[in-house]
Amino acid sequence: MPERERIYLSPPHMGGREMEYIQEAFDTNWIAPLGPHVENFERECAEAAGVKAALALVSGTAAVHLAAKALDIKPGDLFFCSSLTFVASLAPLVQMGGVPVFIDSDPDSWNISPQALERAFRDAESSGQKPKAVILVNLYGQPCDMDQILPLCGERGVPVIEDAAESAGSLYKGRPTGSFGAFGFYSFNGNKIITTSGGGMLLSDDEEAIAKARFRSTQAREKAPWYQHSELGYNFRMSNILAGIGRAQLKLLEDRVARRRAIFDRYRKGLGDLPGISFMPESPHSRSNRWLTTLTVDPGLAGTTNLKIMDALARENIESRSVWKPMHLQPVFMGAKYYEHDGDQSRRLFENGLCLPSGSNLSLEDQALVIRLVRGAIR
Ligand SMILES: *Cc1c(COP(=O)(O)O)cnc(C)c1O
């Protein structure tokens, strides 16, 4: 029997029509620069997110960069960010000289804790400081509790960047994530729920701000018969070929959400009875895309650890991963301020957390195997 193929955490899942779009780009020689797929993909993403404007970029990180530029992050400016996230949520702001203050997770959502955020605001106010931005992350597809968080920022006039890199297709009170902040963005990195092989989309209702970001994303070239620059920009635009892949993928988004949610439900059915296993809860009023099925393993009850389960899966050529290591525990952010929820929740989620293979193309047999192996590791 041929050896079983490796089971990946979240591999690309092509639908089959991507090649038609790529072929169209070749047939019309719209290989570069930009082209109709880029324009259409922007329009289609803006529609899907329910925002007025969108800008297709080389990555989600480039979108963070342009959002930070739009909010005029300068050396010494404070900003608040969930600690439990991927470093790309905030790296560009730090590279611009911004000073991060990290906020713990609420264990009910794993997302930014409203009570810790409020304390951070009050402390900043009493020392006469005001953050320049708040970065909200919809972790593993779970929408933040917008009704609690947005007023805290809005009352103080602090703009929000909504990191929807992992949450394309997720809804909060029926409204798509990516649309809640001054800026939002999706990532189309290879491991995300839909992919262009690599890419990102900056989203906003502020059409002027998107126009300015578009200008900056193409080297800040001014309208003139020659190359003229009054400021420095970036080379951040998505290619027309990749936008073609994105257009085909976007049409499949609802199907991919349904598949990932079904995978989550099967894991919960297959593992939910085990001692010490708790799945990431789903917040009320929201539909997570369940990008990755994540759970925590309480070693006292399970008799094993998340890392031992990862090892057991790795021995069978199955990829799994720990939960993001919080930013306040990263060597690069040593000494940064951190506001706990009630005890350090993000540290606990990191220390016990586990992400299981969750690709929308994961077969029933492969998932059954993962479930069997996890059960075997716990008993
Ligand atoms: C993937 C990801 C990003 C960055 O997106 P890229 O397209 O890889 O640059 C940012 N934030 C979070 C939470 C992510 O998971």
The ligand as an ORCA input file, in Angstrom:
! r2SCAN-3c Opt
* xyz 0 1
  C      -1.958     35.493      8.581
  C      -2.135     36.578      9.560
  C      -1.682     37.890      9.317
  C      -0.790     38.280      8.181
  O      -1.192     37.982      6.940
  P      -0.116     37.705      5.773
  O      -0.975     37.683      4.562
  O       0.516     36.393      6.076
  O       0.860     38.835      5.762
  C      -1.979     38.869     10.245
  N      -2.662     38.586     11.361
  C      -3.082     37.353     11.655
  C      -3.839     37.127     12.917
  C      -2.819     36.303     10.775
  O      -3.208     35.066     11.086
*
